[in-house]
């Protein structure tokens, strides 16, 4: 499994729509709106490098409102914790 972290600069007027369109792409597991010099961070988790290219270069970069992307490929994961349970409010 390959994990790519994609920094996305987006048209400010369309950030929510851009985020939703990116989140709907196959291979994209999460999209976060963030502060700083970028607008969104997309987590891409796919099987191989061809799928990285297909997801990012062929689809994500073509979402209307995406201005620029910067992709980082993860080498190792040092934390295997379950994020959902870490942020759980304990309400069942």
C-alpha positions in Angstrom: 0.0 0.0 0.0 1.3 3.4 -1.0 0.3 6.5 1.0 0.6 9.9 -0.6 0.0 13.2 1.2 -1.1 15.8 -1.3 -1.0 19.5 -0.4 -3.7 21.4 -2.4 -4.0 25.1 -3.2 -7.5 25.8 -4.2 -9.7 28.6 -5.5 -10.7 30.2 -2.2 -14.3 30.7 -3.3 -14.6 26.9 -4.0 -12.7 25.2 -1.1 -15.7 23.2 0.3 -16.7 22.0 -3.2 -13.1 21.2 -4.2 -12.7 19.2 -0.9 -15.9 17.3 -1.5 -15.0 16.4 -5.1 -11.5 15.3 -4.1 -12.9 13.2 -1.2 -15.2 11.4 -3.6 -12.2 10.2 -5.8 -11.3 6.5 -5.6 -8.1 6.2 -3.6 -8.6 9.3 -1.5 -9.2 8.3 2.1 -9.5 11.7 3.8 -9.4 15.4 2.9 -8.6 18.1 5.5 -9.0 21.8 5.3 -6.0 23.4 7.0 -4.5 26.7 7.9 -1.3 28.0 6.4 -0.1 28.4 2.8 -2.1 25.5 1.5 -5.9 25.0 1.7 -6.4 21.3 1.8 -4.5 18.1 2.5 -5.6 14.9 0.8 -4.5 11.5 2.0 -4.3 9.0 -0.9 -3.9 5.3 -0.2 -3.5 3.1 -3.2 -1.9 -0.2 -4.2 0.9 0.9 -6.6 2.6 3.9 -8.3 0.3 3.6 -11.4 -2.6 4.2 -9.1 -0.9 7.2 -7.5 -0.5 8.7 -11.0 -4.1 7.9 -11.9 -5.5 9.3 -8.7 -3.4 12.5 -8.5 -2.2 13.4 -11.9 -5.2 12.1 -13.9 -8.1 13.0 -11.5 -7.3 15.1 -8.5 -5.3 17.7 -10.4 -8.3 18.1 -12.8 -10.9 18.9 -10.2 -12.2 22.4 -11.0 -10.8 24.9 -8.5 -7.5 23.0 -7.9 -4.8 25.6 -8.5 -1.7 23.7 -7.5 -0.6 20.4 -5.8 2.5 19.1 -4.0 2.7 15.4 -3.4 4.7 13.6 -0.7 5.1 9.8 -0.7 5.2 8.2 2.7 8.0 5.7 3.3 7.0 4.4 6.8 4.2 4.7 9.2 5.3 5.1 12.8 1.8 5.1 14.3 -0.8 2.4 13.8 -3.5 3.8 16.1 -7.1 4.0 15.2 -7.8 7.7 14.6 -11.6 7.3 14.9 -11.3 5.9 18.4 -8.7 8.5 19.4 -11.2 11.3 18.7 -14.2 9.4 20.0 -16.4 11.3 22.5 -17.3 8.1 24.2 -21.0 8.4 23.3 -22.6 5.2 22.1 
